[in-house]
Amino acid sequence: MPAFGGDTPLAVLVTKPEGGGSPPPSMGIAFDLGVRLGISVILGLGGGLLLDSWLKTSPIFTLVGMVLGIGAAMYTIWDVARDAMRR
């Protein structure tokens, strides 16, 4: 029975790759980047919120923490991309 109008059966499309079933290396890099980006932004935002609540300032340190978290995330993207280009 053809899948999606092609000549390849559906069972062939959903089977694991021949290399033992491990995900491709790009999936590992994508997962690593996602975790690093999330942690960077959450730590920056959380630190800013904590400082704002401790010092009774409204959005000042929240905004600064968010900018620092996004900056750290951008640096992380730069660092991972530079390492990937060297390989």
C-alpha positions, 0 to 999 in steps of 0.5 A: 500500500503506497503512503502519501501517493508515493511508492514507499510504504508507510512502514519504511517511512517510520522505521528507525535509521540503520545506524542503531536508532540514535538521533542525528547529531543536529538534533543534539545541537538543537536540544542543547541550544534550546536548553541553554537559551531557556536557562539564560533567559529564565535566569536573567528574568528571575534574577531581575524579578528577585532584585526588583522585589528585594529593592522595591523597584518596579520594572528596572532590574526585570528589564535589565535581567531580561536584556542580560539573559537575551544577551547571554542567549545570543552569545551562546548561539554564537559560541555553539555556531562557531564550534559547529563551524570548526568541526 
